[in-house]
């Protein structure tokens, strides 16, 4: 299904009288593609906000730019910007742009600690530089507004769901192919958390006593965070989980490498069976790697949970109204934390 926001950059280009073929316009369209409903698309806040603040200077008549420190402070005051770093203000923005379009043009002029938008990129398509700068600022502000609407939609729906049927109907939307990756991770965590909590583990202490405690699943990081590939951890048995959407063997093997080839469990957004997932990973890996190395990595898979297992666990939880209410509250709490919506 096409997103109603798919063409917002083109619409703003028309509004500002800016060419639709300009490289800066194309780059902004590329960096804001998360509005099109692709669950794997990153938000790219660091890139778009860097473009925005240097263009804001230009529009305000401050064409000599600002210090990177001042620009970063302004970036962090914007929605979703509080935790952003200064990498794109260094040279990452220019690097990404030049690599994508194979051009010598740069978006940002760098002079010591000073940063300003390049007038060459503003006028690259023959447009008036100030019109392009205003267009860029408008695109980024509109993008932030659209993302806010998209992100609040699921929270609003799950919060207003009062019957068990409505709660379950909302939750299973996370299993759709186009659902946001973060929503899927949150929902899968909530389901597994309550399911594991029903299981007790017993351990013998050094004094010979038996200690028993329920299995507790913890969410250890935010989606897309560069945190070493650990999304959940299960105590007290120390099982690590990673959540993913694809069957690319390189992605799985890289996750193992990130944790020094420590065994991992995976939650996979697929309707394939566990055996089918493993078979496809093994088959694809065998085409590019020797058999011994493939088997080494395959031995590191502990458990795999697909949509089939998650659906079964959800069905079990649905027999208890209290569990469904707990599920709803866990999802709401995690959602607010993930999307920085906490009070």
N, C-alpha and C positions, 0 to 999 in steps of 0.2 A: 504494500500500500504506500502511495506517494505521500510524503509529508506536506502539510499545507504551507510549510516554511521553506520548501526546497528552492524557490526562486527569489528569496528575499534580497539577495545581493544584486541580482539583475534589476529588480524593482527599484532599489536604492540608486543604482547607476543611472537609471532613467530619470529619477527624481532630481539628481544633481547634475544631469547632463554630461555624464562621464562615459567614455568609451567602454564597451563590454569586452574589448580585446586587450586592454592594458594588462601588463604583467602584475601590477600591484592588485588590481581587481581580481585577477585569476588566483593570485596567492591567497587573498582574503577569502575567496570562495572555497579554496582548498582547505584552509585552516578552520573554516566554520562549517564543515560538512557534517558535523555531529547533529545538525538540525534536520538532516534528511532521514533520520531513523536508523542509521547504521549503529548497532549496539556496540561495535568494536571501536568506533571513532573516539579518539581523545578529544578533550575540549580545547586544548592548545591555548590556554589562557595566557601563558607567558609570552607567546609569540604575538597574539592579537593585541594584548594590552601594551606591549612594547611599541607596536605600530601606532596604537591609539595615542599614547602620551606624546610621542615625538610629533605626531600630526596635530595634536592639540596645541602644542607650542607654535607650530607654523600658522594655524588658524588665528591664534591670539596675537600674531605679529612678532612673536619671539623667535625669529627665524635663525638666530644663532644657536638655538637649542638650550639645553639644560645639562646640569651635571648628572651623571648616572645615579648618584646617591639620591638626588631630588626626584628623578624619574621613578626609581624603585619605590620610593616612599609613596608616590602617587599611585603606582600600580597596586601596591598593597592595600590601598584604601578603596579599591574597586571591588565589586562583588566577586567572590571566589578567589580574590587575589592576595589574601592575607598571608599565605604561606609560600608565595612564589619567590624564587631566587633570582639572581641577577645574570644568569647565564646568557639569556637572549640580549641583554644590554651589553655584554662583552662582545661576542661576535657570532654567536650561534644563529641569530636571526639572519644575518647576511649569508652565513654559510648554508643554511637550509634553502634560502631563496636562490642562490647562485647554483647550487647543486641541482635543484628541481628544474630550473629553466635554462641551465647551461649558458649563463650570461655573465658578463663582467659587471653589469649594473648591480648596485647595492641599494638596499632600502634605507640604511642608516649610515650617516657619515660619523666617523669616530675620530676625535681629536683629543688625545689625552683622556681626561675624565669627562669631556663634553660629548654629548650625543645630540644629533639633529637629523631630521628626515632629509633624504637626498632629493634635491630639486630635480635631478635628472630622472629619478623614478617617478616623480609626480607628473612630469611632462613627457614621459616616455611615449604615450599614445597620442600626443598632440593636444591633450586637454590642458585647461588652465590649472596650474599647480594648486591654487587655493581651493578650487572646486574638488580636486582629487583628495586633498587633505580633509576637507569637510566630509566628503563621501566616506573616507576610511574611518573617521571618528564615528559617523552615523552607523556604519556597518557593525562596528564592534559593540556599540551601545545597544543596538537592536539585537545583536546576537546574544548578549548577556540577558536581555529581557526574554527572548525566546527560550533560552535554556532554563531560565527560572520557571517559566510557565510549564515546560515539559517536565521538569524535575518535581514540581509541586503537585503535578496531576496524580501520580501514583499515591503519594502521601495522603492527598485529599480523599482519594477513593478508598484506600484501606482504612483511614480514620473514620469515615462516615459509614463503613460497612458494619451493620449491627447484628445481622442474622448470620448464623453459621454458613448458610448457603452463599450469602453475599461475600463473606470473608474468603471462603474457599474459591469462589469465582474470581475474585481479585487476585488472590495468590497465584493461581495457575497461569495468569497472564505473564508471569515471569518466565514461564517455560516456552513462550513463543519465540520463534527464531529471531524476530526483530526487537525483542525486549532489551532494555538497557543492561549491559554487562554487570553493572553494580547492583541493579535490582535483583538479578538472578543470583548473585553472590549472597546478598542479604537474605533472600528467601531460602536458599539452600542451607545457609548457616542456621537459620531459625528452625527449619525442619529437622536437620541433623542434631542440633543442640537438644531439642526436646526428646528426640528418639533415643539418643545415647544416654540421656539422663535417666532413662528407665532401667539401664543396665548397671549392675554393681560389680566392682572389681575388688577382689580380696588379696591382701598381701601379708606375708609373714614377716614380722619385724625381727631384729637381731636377738630380742629377748624371747622370741618364740610366740609372741602374741599375734593374733590375726586381726588385721585392720581392714574394714570394708568401707568403701565409699562409692558413690555413683560416678559414672564417667561424665566428665564436664568438658564440653567443647567451647573453646574461646576463639573469638575473632581477633586476629593479631595485627591487622593492618588494613589500610584502605585499598580499594581496587585501583590498579594501575600504579601503585606505589612501588618504587624501586627498593623493595625490602628483602630481597634474597629469595623470593618465591614461596614464602610461607603465608597462607591466608588464614588457616585455622590450626589450632593445636588441641589435641585431646589428652587431658589429664585424667588419671595419673599415669597412663601408659605411654605418654610421650609420642603419640602418632601425629605426624605433620600432614596437612592437607593443602593442596593447591586447586584453585577453581579455574576452569578454562572452557573454551567454546569450540575448539577445533580438534582435528586429529593429525596435526602436523607433528611428526615424530621429533623433528629438530627442537620444537618448543618443549616437549616433555624431557628430552635428553638434556637440554640446557638447564631446565629446572633442577635436574639431578646434579649437574655440575656445580650449580650455584651453592648447593649445600654439601659439597664434597662427596657426592654420590651416596648420600644418606637416603634410605628408602622413604618413599612418599606415597600418599594416597591422593587420588584425584577425583574431583567432582566435575563431570563433563556434561556440558549442555548439548546432549544428543539423544535421539530416540533409539540409537543402536544399542544392542545388548553389550554387556561387559566383554564377552568373548569376541564379539565383532570389533569392538574398539581395539582390543589387544591384537587381534589378527591384522587389522589394517595398519596399526603402528609397526608391527613386526615386518609386514610385507613391504611397506614403503621404506623402512630403514634398511632392509636387506638389499634393496636396489642400489644403495649408496655406501653401505658399510660392510665390513667383513662379518661373518657369522658369529665369531667369538665375541666381538664388541657388541653386536646387537643383543646377544643373549645376556651379556653383562648388564646392559641397561634394562632389559626386560625383567631381569631378576629384582630390580629395585622397585618395581610397582608393588605396593602393599595391597591396597584395595582401590577399586574404581566404582564410583557411584554415578549412574546416568539418570536421565529423566525417569526411566523405568523404576529405579530404586526409590528416587525421591517421591514419585507418585504413590508407590506402595506405602512408604512411611507416612505420607500425608493422609492417605486413606485410613491408616491405623489411628492417627491422631484425631481424625474427624469423628471417631466414635465417642469422644469425650469433649463436651462443651467447654470445660475448663481448659483443656489443652489448646483448643482453637483460640480462646481468648488470650492465653499466654503467647501463642504463636503470633497473633496480631500485635501484641504489645512489643514483643522482641523485634519484629519487623519495623514497627514505627520508631522505636528507640535507635536501632541501627541505621535506619534511613536518615534520621535527623543528624546523626553523627557523620555519616558518609557524605551527605550533601551540605554539611555545615549549616543545618537549620535548627540547631538546638537553641532553646530559649536562653 
